[in-house]
Amino acid sequence: MMTLIKQHTAPKPLLDEAFQVLLENLGAEKTTQLWSVLGVPSGDYVNIRKELFKGKDIDTLSKEITKFNRK
């Protein structure tokens, strides 16, 4: 007996919106971890880093890293 499995792929706008919600609520580091664990097909870090860090300067990133590392 052969079983066929249909893969569902979310449309890009839905993934973009979900990604934005995760970034706003979890931050860049946790969002990246979750994306990795779920195996979401979004490319590699080099391709998504601009979106991850958009609008953040080095001081903001440094504060987020320090805050995260203290947890």
mmCIF file of the N, C-alpha and C atoms, coordinates in Angstrom:
data_MODEL
# 
_entry.id   MODEL 
# 
loop_
_atom_site.group_PDB 
_atom_site.id 
_atom_site.type_symbol 
_atom_site.label_atom_id 
_atom_site.label_alt_id 
_atom_site.label_comp_id 
_atom_site.label_asym_id 
_atom_site.label_entity_id 
_atom_site.label_seq_id 
_atom_site.pdbx_PDB_ins_code 
_atom_site.Cartn_x 
_atom_site.Cartn_y 
_atom_site.Cartn_z 
_atom_site.occupancy 
_atom_site.B_iso_or_equiv 
_atom_site.pdbx_formal_charge 
_atom_site.auth_seq_id 
_atom_site.auth_comp_id 
_atom_site.auth_asym_id 
_atom_site.auth_atom_id 
_atom_site.pdbx_PDB_model_num 
ATOM 1   N N  . MET A 1 1  ? 0.848  -1.180 0.000  1.00 0.00 ? 1  MET A N  1 
ATOM 2   C CA . MET A 1 1  ? 0.000  0.000  0.000  1.00 0.00 ? 1  MET A CA 1 
ATOM 3   C C  . MET A 1 1  ? 0.892  1.241  0.000  1.00 0.00 ? 1  MET A C  1 
ATOM 4   N N  . MET A 1 2  ? 0.561  2.159  -0.850 1.00 0.00 ? 2  MET A N  1 
ATOM 5   C CA . MET A 1 2  ? 1.362  3.373  -0.987 1.00 0.00 ? 2  MET A CA 1 
ATOM 6   C C  . MET A 1 2  ? 0.579  4.562  -0.438 1.00 0.00 ? 2  MET A C  1 
ATOM 7   N N  . THR A 1 3  ? 1.231  5.366  0.407  1.00 0.00 ? 3  THR A N  1 
ATOM 8   C CA . THR A 1 3  ? 0.585  6.538  0.984  1.00 0.00 ? 3  THR A CA 1 
ATOM 9   C C  . THR A 1 3  ? 1.219  7.788  0.397  1.00 0.00 ? 3  THR A C  1 
ATOM 10  N N  . LEU A 1 4  ? 0.392  8.663  -0.071 1.00 0.00 ? 4  LEU A N  1 
ATOM 11  C CA . LEU A 1 4  ? 0.886  9.931  -0.589 1.00 0.00 ? 4  LEU A CA 1 
ATOM 12  C C  . LEU A 1 4  ? 0.706  11.006 0.460  1.00 0.00 ? 4  LEU A C  1 
ATOM 13  N N  . ILE A 1 5  ? 1.720  11.793 0.642  1.00 0.00 ? 5  ILE A N  1 
ATOM 14  C CA . ILE A 1 5  ? 1.670  12.888 1.613  1.00 0.00 ? 5  ILE A CA 1 
ATOM 15  C C  . ILE A 1 5  ? 1.752  14.190 0.846  1.00 0.00 ? 5  ILE A C  1 
ATOM 16  N N  . LYS A 1 6  ? 0.762  15.006 1.046  1.00 0.00 ? 6  LYS A N  1 
ATOM 17  C CA . LYS A 1 6  ? 0.750  16.306 0.378  1.00 0.00 ? 6  LYS A CA 1 
ATOM 18  C C  . LYS A 1 6  ? 1.412  17.326 1.294  1.00 0.00 ? 6  LYS A C  1 
ATOM 19  N N  . GLN A 1 7  ? 2.416  17.994 0.778  1.00 0.00 ? 7  GLN A N  1 
ATOM 20  C CA . GLN A 1 7  ? 3.068  19.036 1.557  1.00 0.00 ? 7  GLN A CA 1 
ATOM 21  C C  . GLN A 1 7  ? 2.340  20.345 1.342  1.00 0.00 ? 7  GLN A C  1 
ATOM 22  N N  . HIS A 1 8  ? 2.067  21.025 2.430  1.00 0.00 ? 8  HIS A N  1 
ATOM 23  C CA . HIS A 1 8  ? 1.425  22.328 2.356  1.00 0.00 ? 8  HIS A CA 1 
ATOM 24  C C  . HIS A 1 8  ? 2.504  23.395 2.497  1.00 0.00 ? 8  HIS A C  1 
ATOM 25  N N  . THR A 1 9  ? 2.476  24.341 1.631  1.00 0.00 ? 9  THR A N  1 
ATOM 26  C CA . THR A 1 9  ? 3.415  25.447 1.736  1.00 0.00 ? 9  THR A CA 1 
ATOM 27  C C  . THR A 1 9  ? 2.637  26.729 1.919  1.00 0.00 ? 9  THR A C  1 
ATOM 28  N N  . ALA A 1 10 ? 3.052  27.497 2.888  1.00 0.00 ? 10 ALA A N  1 
ATOM 29  C CA . ALA A 1 10 ? 2.377  28.764 3.168  1.00 0.00 ? 10 ALA A CA 1 
ATOM 30  C C  . ALA A 1 10 ? 2.792  29.798 2.127  1.00 0.00 ? 10 ALA A C  1 
ATOM 31  N N  . PRO A 1 11 ? 1.857  30.641 1.741  1.00 0.00 ? 11 PRO A N  1 
ATOM 32  C CA . PRO A 1 11 ? 2.226  31.705 0.805  1.00 0.00 ? 11 PRO A CA 1 
ATOM 33  C C  . PRO A 1 11 ? 3.228  32.665 1.446  1.00 0.00 ? 11 PRO A C  1 
ATOM 34  N N  . LYS A 1 12 ? 4.098  33.232 0.623  1.00 0.00 ? 12 LYS A N  1 
ATOM 35  C CA . LYS A 1 12 ? 5.148  34.116 1.120  1.00 0.00 ? 12 LYS A CA 1 
ATOM 36  C C  . LYS A 1 12 ? 4.627  35.251 1.993  1.00 0.00 ? 12 LYS A C  1 
ATOM 37  N N  . PRO A 1 13 ? 3.527  35.944 1.634  1.00 0.00 ? 13 PRO A N  1 
ATOM 38  C CA . PRO A 1 13 ? 3.049  37.028 2.510  1.00 0.00 ? 13 PRO A CA 1 
ATOM 39  C C  . PRO A 1 13 ? 2.697  36.538 3.921  1.00 0.00 ? 13 PRO A C  1 
ATOM 40  N N  . LEU A 1 14 ? 2.155  35.335 4.026  1.00 0.00 ? 14 LEU A N  1 
ATOM 41  C CA . LEU A 1 14 ? 1.821  34.783 5.339  1.00 0.00 ? 14 LEU A CA 1 
ATOM 42  C C  . LEU A 1 14 ? 3.091  34.523 6.148  1.00 0.00 ? 14 LEU A C  1 
ATOM 43  N N  . LEU A 1 15 ? 4.103  33.946 5.514  1.00 0.00 ? 15 LEU A N  1 
ATOM 44  C CA . LEU A 1 15 ? 5.370  33.709 6.210  1.00 0.00 ? 15 LEU A CA 1 
ATOM 45  C C  . LEU A 1 15 ? 6.034  35.018 6.611  1.00 0.00 ? 15 LEU A C  1 
ATOM 46  N N  . ASP A 1 16 ? 5.982  36.005 5.743  1.00 0.00 ? 16 ASP A N  1 
ATOM 47  C CA . ASP A 1 16 ? 6.560  37.314 6.070  1.00 0.00 ? 16 ASP A CA 1 
ATOM 48  C C  . ASP A 1 16 ? 5.879  37.930 7.283  1.00 0.00 ? 16 ASP A C  1 
ATOM 49  N N  . GLU A 1 17 ? 4.553  37.839 7.315  1.00 0.00 ? 17 GLU A N  1 
ATOM 50  C CA . GLU A 1 17 ? 3.804  38.405 8.446  1.00 0.00 ? 17 GLU A CA 1 
ATOM 51  C C  . GLU A 1 17 ? 4.107  37.643 9.736  1.00 0.00 ? 17 GLU A C  1 
ATOM 52  N N  . ALA A 1 18 ? 4.159  36.333 9.654  1.00 0.00 ? 18 ALA A N  1 
ATOM 53  C CA . ALA A 1 18 ? 4.467  35.520 10.837 1.00 0.00 ? 18 ALA A CA 1 
ATOM 54  C C  . ALA A 1 18 ? 5.871  35.822 11.339 1.00 0.00 ? 18 ALA A C  1 
ATOM 55  N N  . PHE A 1 19 ? 6.792  35.960 10.417 1.00 0.00 ? 19 PHE A N  1 
ATOM 56  C CA . PHE A 1 19 ? 8.169  36.276 10.758 1.00 0.00 ? 19 PHE A CA 1 
ATOM 57  C C  . PHE A 1 19 ? 8.245  37.608 11.495 1.00 0.00 ? 19 PHE A C  1 
ATOM 58  N N  . GLN A 1 20 ? 7.509  38.607 11.015 1.00 0.00 ? 20 GLN A N  1 
ATOM 59  C CA . GLN A 1 20 ? 7.502  39.929 11.638 1.00 0.00 ? 20 GLN A CA 1 
ATOM 60  C C  . GLN A 1 20 ? 6.924  39.875 13.052 1.00 0.00 ? 20 GLN A C  1 
ATOM 61  N N  . VAL A 1 21 ? 5.853  39.126 13.235 1.00 0.00 ? 21 VAL A N  1 
ATOM 62  C CA . VAL A 1 21 ? 5.236  38.981 14.562 1.00 0.00 ? 21 VAL A CA 1 
ATOM 63  C C  . VAL A 1 21 ? 6.218  38.323 15.528 1.00 0.00 ? 21 VAL A C  1 
ATOM 64  N N  . LEU A 1 22 ? 6.893  37.288 15.057 1.00 0.00 ? 22 LEU A N  1 
ATOM 65  C CA . LEU A 1 22 ? 7.883  36.620 15.900 1.00 0.00 ? 22 LEU A CA 1 
ATOM 66  C C  . LEU A 1 22 ? 9.021  37.561 16.268 1.00 0.00 ? 22 LEU A C  1 
ATOM 67  N N  . LEU A 1 23 ? 9.512  38.309 15.299 1.00 0.00 ? 23 LEU A N  1 
ATOM 68  C CA . LEU A 1 23 ? 10.593 39.258 15.576 1.00 0.00 ? 23 LEU A CA 1 
ATOM 69  C C  . LEU A 1 23 ? 10.186 40.278 16.629 1.00 0.00 ? 23 LEU A C  1 
ATOM 70  N N  . GLU A 1 24 ? 8.985  40.801 16.504 1.00 0.00 ? 24 GLU A N  1 
ATOM 71  C CA . GLU A 1 24 ? 8.520  41.827 17.439 1.00 0.00 ? 24 GLU A CA 1 
ATOM 72  C C  . GLU A 1 24 ? 8.314  41.280 18.844 1.00 0.00 ? 24 GLU A C  1 
ATOM 73  N N  . ASN A 1 25 ? 7.905  40.021 18.944 1.00 0.00 ? 25 ASN A N  1 
ATOM 74  C CA . ASN A 1 25 ? 7.573  39.464 20.246 1.00 0.00 ? 25 ASN A CA 1 
ATOM 75  C C  . ASN A 1 25 ? 8.669  38.627 20.884 1.00 0.00 ? 25 ASN A C  1 
ATOM 76  N N  . LEU A 1 26 ? 9.496  37.995 20.074 1.00 0.00 ? 26 LEU A N  1 
ATOM 77  C CA . LEU A 1 26 ? 10.554 37.140 20.616 1.00 0.00 ? 26 LEU A CA 1 
ATOM 78  C C  . LEU A 1 26 ? 11.946 37.729 20.467 1.00 0.00 ? 26 LEU A C  1 
ATOM 79  N N  . GLY A 1 27 ? 12.104 38.662 19.556 1.00 0.00 ? 27 GLY A N  1 
ATOM 80  C CA . GLY A 1 27 ? 13.429 39.194 19.266 1.00 0.00 ? 27 GLY A CA 1 
ATOM 81  C C  . GLY A 1 27 ? 14.108 38.358 18.195 1.00 0.00 ? 27 GLY A C  1 
ATOM 82  N N  . ALA A 1 28 ? 15.181 38.894 17.677 1.00 0.00 ? 28 ALA A N  1 
ATOM 83  C CA . ALA A 1 28 ? 15.857 38.264 16.548 1.00 0.00 ? 28 ALA A CA 1 
ATOM 84  C C  . ALA A 1 28 ? 16.458 36.902 16.894 1.00 0.00 ? 28 ALA A C  1 
ATOM 85  N N  . GLU A 1 29 ? 17.095 36.803 18.030 1.00 0.00 ? 29 GLU A N  1 
ATOM 86  C CA . GLU A 1 29 ? 17.802 35.573 18.385 1.00 0.00 ? 29 GLU A CA 1 
ATOM 87  C C  . GLU A 1 29 ? 16.842 34.405 18.575 1.00 0.00 ? 29 GLU A C  1 
ATOM 88  N N  . LYS A 1 30 ? 15.780 34.621 19.339 1.00 0.00 ? 30 LYS A N  1 
ATOM 89  C CA . LYS A 1 30 ? 14.824 33.539 19.585 1.00 0.00 ? 30 LYS A CA 1 
ATOM 90  C C  . LYS A 1 30 ? 14.031 33.194 18.327 1.00 0.00 ? 30 LYS A C  1 
ATOM 91  N N  . THR A 1 31 ? 13.746 34.195 17.509 1.00 0.00 ? 31 THR A N  1 
ATOM 92  C CA . THR A 1 31 ? 13.049 33.937 16.252 1.00 0.00 ? 31 THR A CA 1 
ATOM 93  C C  . THR A 1 31 ? 13.900 33.048 15.347 1.00 0.00 ? 31 THR A C  1 
ATOM 94  N N  . THR A 1 32 ? 15.177 33.340 15.278 1.00 0.00 ? 32 THR A N  1 
ATOM 95  C CA . THR A 1 32 ? 16.080 32.533 14.454 1.00 0.00 ? 32 THR A CA 1 
ATOM 96  C C  . THR A 1 32 ? 16.164 31.105 14.986 1.00 0.00 ? 32 THR A C  1 
ATOM 97  N N  . GLN A 1 33 ? 16.215 30.962 16.311 1.00 0.00 ? 33 GLN A N  1 
ATOM 98  C CA . GLN A 1 33 ? 16.245 29.618 16.905 1.00 0.00 ? 33 GLN A CA 1 
ATOM 99  C C  . GLN A 1 33 ? 14.976 28.845 16.558 1.00 0.00 ? 33 GLN A C  1 
ATOM 100 N N  . LEU A 1 34 ? 13.832 29.491 16.705 1.00 0.00 ? 34 LEU A N  1 
ATOM 101 C CA . LEU A 1 34 ? 12.561 28.831 16.412 1.00 0.00 ? 34 LEU A CA 1 
ATOM 102 C C  . LEU A 1 34 ? 12.485 28.445 14.946 1.00 0.00 ? 34 LEU A C  1 
ATOM 103 N N  . TRP A 1 35 ? 12.870 29.353 14.075 1.00 0.00 ? 35 TRP A N  1 
ATOM 104 C CA . TRP A 1 35 ? 12.852 29.082 12.629 1.00 0.00 ? 35 TRP A CA 1 
ATOM 105 C C  . TRP A 1 35 ? 13.696 27.849 12.327 1.00 0.00 ? 35 TRP A C  1 
ATOM 106 N N  . SER A 1 36 ? 14.848 27.750 12.993 1.00 0.00 ? 36 SER A N  1 
ATOM 107 C CA . SER A 1 36 ? 15.750 26.627 12.777 1.00 0.00 ? 36 SER A CA 1 
ATOM 108 C C  . SER A 1 36 ? 15.131 25.320 13.266 1.00 0.00 ? 36 SER A C  1 
ATOM 109 N N  . VAL A 1 37 ? 14.540 25.357 14.455 1.00 0.00 ? 37 VAL A N  1 
ATOM 110 C CA . VAL A 1 37 ? 13.932 24.160 15.038 1.00 0.00 ? 37 VAL A CA 1 
ATOM 111 C C  . VAL A 1 37 ? 12.765 23.666 14.176 1.00 0.00 ? 37 VAL A C  1 
ATOM 112 N N  . LEU A 1 38 ? 11.962 24.591 13.689 1.00 0.00 ? 38 LEU A N  1 
ATOM 113 C CA . LEU A 1 38 ? 10.805 24.219 12.882 1.00 0.00 ? 38 LEU A CA 1 
ATOM 114 C C  . LEU A 1 38 ? 11.182 23.818 11.465 1.00 0.00 ? 38 LEU A C  1 
ATOM 115 N N  . GLY A 1 39 ? 12.389 24.168 11.067 1.00 0.00 ? 39 GLY A N  1 
ATOM 116 C CA . GLY A 1 39 ? 12.818 23.828 9.720  1.00 0.00 ? 39 GLY A CA 1 
ATOM 117 C C  . GLY A 1 39 ? 12.086 24.606 8.649  1.00 0.00 ? 39 GLY A C  1 
ATOM 118 N N  . VAL A 1 40 ? 11.713 25.827 8.967  1.00 0.00 ? 40 VAL A N  1 
ATOM 119 C CA . VAL A 1 40 ? 10.985 26.654 8.016  1.00 0.00 ? 40 VAL A CA 1 
ATOM 120 C C  . VAL A 1 40 ? 11.900 26.978 6.832  1.00 0.00 ? 40 VAL A C  1 
ATOM 121 N N  . PRO A 1 41 ? 11.426 26.730 5.643  1.00 0.00 ? 41 PRO A N  1 
ATOM 122 C CA . PRO A 1 41 ? 12.264 26.962 4.466  1.00 0.00 ? 41 PRO A CA 1 
ATOM 123 C C  . PRO A 1 41 ? 12.345 28.437 4.104  1.00 0.00 ? 41 PRO A C  1 
ATOM 124 N N  . SER A 1 42 ? 13.257 29.137 4.740  1.00 0.00 ? 42 SER A N  1 
ATOM 125 C CA . SER A 1 42 ? 13.354 30.569 4.469  1.00 0.00 ? 42 SER A CA 1 
ATOM 126 C C  . SER A 1 42 ? 14.742 30.972 4.000  1.00 0.00 ? 42 SER A C  1 
ATOM 127 N N  . GLY A 1 43 ? 15.556 30.008 3.674  1.00 0.00 ? 43 GLY A N  1 
ATOM 128 C CA . GLY A 1 43 ? 16.913 30.333 3.256  1.00 0.00 ? 43 GLY A CA 1 
ATOM 129 C C  . GLY A 1 43 ? 17.857 30.291 4.436  1.00 0.00 ? 43 GLY A C  1 
ATOM 130 N N  . ASP A 1 44 ? 19.027 30.819 4.220  1.00 0.00 ? 44 ASP A N  1 
ATOM 131 C CA . ASP A 1 44 ? 20.002 30.792 5.291  1.00 0.00 ? 44 ASP A CA 1 
ATOM 132 C C  . ASP A 1 44 ? 20.154 32.176 5.927  1.00 0.00 ? 44 ASP A C  1 
ATOM 133 N N  . TYR A 1 45 ? 20.935 32.223 6.971  1.00 0.00 ? 45 TYR A N  1 
ATOM 134 C CA . TYR A 1 45 ? 21.124 33.451 7.747  1.00 0.00 ? 45 TYR A CA 1 
ATOM 135 C C  . TYR A 1 45 ? 21.560 34.616 6.873  1.00 0.00 ? 45 TYR A C  1 
ATOM 136 N N  . VAL A 1 46 ? 22.450 34.364 5.932  1.00 0.00 ? 46 VAL A N  1 
ATOM 137 C CA . VAL A 1 46 ? 22.966 35.436 5.082  1.00 0.00 ? 46 VAL A CA 1 
ATOM 138 C C  . VAL A 1 46 ? 21.825 36.132 4.341  1.00 0.00 ? 46 VAL A C  1 
ATOM 139 N N  . ASN A 1 47 ? 20.823 35.366 3.970  1.00 0.00 ? 47 ASN A N  1 
ATOM 140 C CA . ASN A 1 47 ? 19.708 35.935 3.215  1.00 0.00 ? 47 ASN A CA 1 
ATOM 141 C C  . ASN A 1 47 ? 18.664 36.628 4.090  1.00 0.00 ? 47 ASN A C  1 
ATOM 142 N N  . ILE A 1 48 ? 18.566 36.267 5.369  1.00 0.00 ? 48 ILE A N  1 
ATOM 143 C CA . ILE A 1 48 ? 17.527 36.863 6.214  1.00 0.00 ? 48 ILE A CA 1 
ATOM 144 C C  . ILE A 1 48 ? 18.066 37.883 7.214  1.00 0.00 ? 48 ILE A C  1 
ATOM 145 N N  . ARG A 1 49 ? 19.362 38.035 7.305  1.00 0.00 ? 49 ARG A N  1 
ATOM 146 C CA . ARG A 1 49 ? 19.924 38.910 8.340  1.00 0.00 ? 49 ARG A CA 1 
ATOM 147 C C  . ARG A 1 49 ? 19.521 40.373 8.176  1.00 0.00 ? 49 ARG A C  1 
ATOM 148 N N  . LYS A 1 50 ? 19.366 40.838 6.959  1.00 0.00 ? 50 LYS A N  1 
ATOM 149 C CA . LYS A 1 50 ? 18.952 42.234 6.766  1.00 0.00 ? 50 LYS A CA 1 
ATOM 150 C C  . LYS A 1 50 ? 17.592 42.481 7.393  1.00 0.00 ? 50 LYS A C  1 
ATOM 151 N N  . GLU A 1 51 ? 16.691 41.531 7.251  1.00 0.00 ? 51 GLU A N  1 
ATOM 152 C CA . GLU A 1 51 ? 15.362 41.670 7.856  1.00 0.00 ? 51 GLU A CA 1 
ATOM 153 C C  . GLU A 1 51 ? 15.441 41.531 9.377  1.00 0.00 ? 51 GLU A C  1 
ATOM 154 N N  . LEU A 1 52 ? 16.268 40.625 9.853  1.00 0.00 ? 52 LEU A N  1 
ATOM 155 C CA . LEU A 1 52 ? 16.411 40.416 11.296 1.00 0.00 ? 52 LEU A CA 1 
ATOM 156 C C  . LEU A 1 52 ? 16.873 41.677 12.019 1.00 0.00 ? 52 LEU A C  1 
ATOM 157 N N  . PHE A 1 53 ? 17.787 42.386 11.406 1.00 0.00 ? 53 PHE A N  1 
ATOM 158 C CA . PHE A 1 53 ? 18.421 43.516 12.083 1.00 0.00 ? 53 PHE A CA 1 
ATOM 159 C C  . PHE A 1 53 ? 18.046 44.871 11.501 1.00 0.00 ? 53 PHE A C  1 
ATOM 160 N N  . LYS A 1 54 ? 17.020 44.897 10.673 1.00 0.00 ? 54 LYS A N  1 
ATOM 161 C CA . LYS A 1 54 ? 16.584 46.139 10.036 1.00 0.00 ? 54 LYS A CA 1 
ATOM 162 C C  . LYS A 1 54 ? 16.215 47.186 11.091 1.00 0.00 ? 54 LYS A C  1 
ATOM 163 N N  . GLY A 1 55 ? 16.765 48.381 10.935 1.00 0.00 ? 55 GLY A N  1 
ATOM 164 C CA . GLY A 1 55 ? 16.432 49.484 11.828 1.00 0.00 ? 55 GLY A CA 1 
ATOM 165 C C  . GLY A 1 55 ? 17.151 49.461 13.167 1.00 0.00 ? 55 GLY A C  1 
ATOM 166 N N  . LYS A 1 56 ? 18.081 48.551 13.347 1.00 0.00 ? 56 LYS A N  1 
ATOM 167 C CA . LYS A 1 56 ? 18.799 48.452 14.619 1.00 0.00 ? 56 LYS A CA 1 
ATOM 168 C C  . LYS A 1 56 ? 20.253 48.839 14.406 1.00 0.00 ? 56 LYS A C  1 
ATOM 169 N N  . ASP A 1 57 ? 20.737 49.702 15.277 1.00 0.00 ? 57 ASP A N  1 
ATOM 170 C CA . ASP A 1 57 ? 22.148 50.069 15.197 1.00 0.00 ? 57 ASP A CA 1 
ATOM 171 C C  . ASP A 1 57 ? 22.958 49.162 16.125 1.00 0.00 ? 57 ASP A C  1 
ATOM 172 N N  . ILE A 1 58 ? 24.242 49.332 16.122 1.00 0.00 ? 58 ILE A N  1 
ATOM 173 C CA . ILE A 1 58 ? 25.128 48.460 16.897 1.00 0.00 ? 58 ILE A CA 1 
ATOM 174 C C  . ILE A 1 58 ? 24.864 48.568 18.400 1.00 0.00 ? 58 ILE A C  1 
ATOM 175 N N  . ASP A 1 59 ? 24.491 49.769 18.875 1.00 0.00 ? 59 ASP A N  1 
ATOM 176 C CA . ASP A 1 59 ? 24.206 49.928 20.305 1.00 0.00 ? 59 ASP A CA 1 
ATOM 177 C C  . ASP A 1 59 ? 22.952 49.144 20.704 1.00 0.00 ? 59 ASP A C  1 
ATOM 178 N N  . THR A 1 60 ? 21.927 49.202 19.880 1.00 0.00 ? 60 THR A N  1 
ATOM 179 C CA . THR A 1 60 ? 20.696 48.462 20.157 1.00 0.00 ? 60 THR A CA 1 
ATOM 180 C C  . THR A 1 60 ? 20.961 46.966 20.168 1.00 0.00 ? 60 THR A C  1 
ATOM 181 N N  . LEU A 1 61 ? 21.694 46.486 19.177 1.00 0.00 ? 61 LEU A N  1 
ATOM 182 C CA . LEU A 1 61 ? 22.016 45.063 19.117 1.00 0.00 ? 61 LEU A CA 1 
ATOM 183 C C  . LEU A 1 61 ? 22.845 44.635 20.317 1.00 0.00 ? 61 LEU A C  1 
ATOM 184 N N  . SER A 1 62 ? 23.793 45.465 20.710 1.00 0.00 ? 62 SER A N  1 
ATOM 185 C CA . SER A 1 62 ? 24.627 45.152 21.860 1.00 0.00 ? 62 SER A CA 1 
ATOM 186 C C  . SER A 1 62 ? 23.790 45.024 23.131 1.00 0.00 ? 62 SER A C  1 
ATOM 187 N N  . LYS A 1 63 ? 22.841 45.935 23.323 1.00 0.00 ? 63 LYS A N  1 
ATOM 188 C CA . LYS A 1 63 ? 21.961 45.876 24.504 1.00 0.00 ? 63 LYS A CA 1 
ATOM 189 C C  . LYS A 1 63 ? 21.112 44.614 24.482 1.00 0.00 ? 63 LYS A C  1 
ATOM 190 N N  . GLU A 1 64 ? 20.575 44.240 23.302 1.00 0.00 ? 64 GLU A N  1 
ATOM 191 C CA . GLU A 1 64 ? 19.767 43.028 23.200 1.00 0.00 ? 64 GLU A CA 1 
ATOM 192 C C  . GLU A 1 64 ? 20.596 41.785 23.515 1.00 0.00 ? 64 GLU A C  1 
ATOM 193 N N  . ILE A 1 65 ? 21.820 41.751 23.019 1.00 0.00 ? 65 ILE A N  1 
ATOM 194 C CA . ILE A 1 65 ? 22.707 40.611 23.272 1.00 0.00 ? 65 ILE A CA 1 
ATOM 195 C C  . ILE A 1 65 ? 23.038 40.509 24.755 1.00 0.00 ? 65 ILE A C  1 
ATOM 196 N N  . THR A 1 66 ? 23.374 41.646 25.366 1.00 0.00 ? 66 THR A N  1 
ATOM 197 C CA . THR A 1 66 ? 23.693 41.659 26.797 1.00 0.00 ? 66 THR A CA 1 
ATOM 198 C C  . THR A 1 66 ? 22.503 41.212 27.627 1.00 0.00 ? 66 THR A C  1 
ATOM 199 N N  . LYS A 1 67 ? 21.322 41.722 27.301 1.00 0.00 ? 67 LYS A N  1 
ATOM 200 C CA . LYS A 1 67 ? 20.099 41.346 28.016 1.00 0.00 ? 67 LYS A CA 1 
ATOM 201 C C  . LYS A 1 67 ? 19.835 39.858 27.875 1.00 0.00 ? 67 LYS A C  1 
ATOM 202 N N  . PHE A 1 68 ? 19.956 39.333 26.669 1.00 0.00 ? 68 PHE A N  1 
ATOM 203 C CA . PHE A 1 68 ? 19.723 37.907 26.435 1.00 0.00 ? 68 PHE A CA 1 
ATOM 204 C C  . PHE A 1 68 ? 20.706 37.038 27.199 1.00 0.00 ? 68 PHE A C  1 
ATOM 205 N N  . ASN A 1 69 ? 21.970 37.425 27.212 1.00 0.00 ? 69 ASN A N  1 
ATOM 206 C CA . ASN A 1 69 ? 22.992 36.616 27.869 1.00 0.00 ? 69 ASN A CA 1 
ATOM 207 C C  . ASN A 1 69 ? 22.865 36.610 29.389 1.00 0.00 ? 69 ASN A C  1 
ATOM 208 N N  . ARG A 1 70 ? 22.152 37.565 29.942 1.00 0.00 ? 70 ARG A N  1 
ATOM 209 C CA . ARG A 1 70 ? 21.967 37.612 31.405 1.00 0.00 ? 70 ARG A CA 1 
ATOM 210 C C  . ARG A 1 70 ? 20.833 36.719 31.863 1.00 0.00 ? 70 ARG A C  1 
ATOM 211 N N  . LYS A 1 71 ? 20.012 36.251 30.946 1.00 0.00 ? 71 LYS A N  1 
ATOM 212 C CA . LYS A 1 71 ? 18.869 35.392 31.313 1.00 0.00 ? 71 LYS A CA 1 
ATOM 213 C C  . LYS A 1 71 ? 19.321 34.021 31.712 1.00 0.00 ? 71 LYS A C  1 
# 
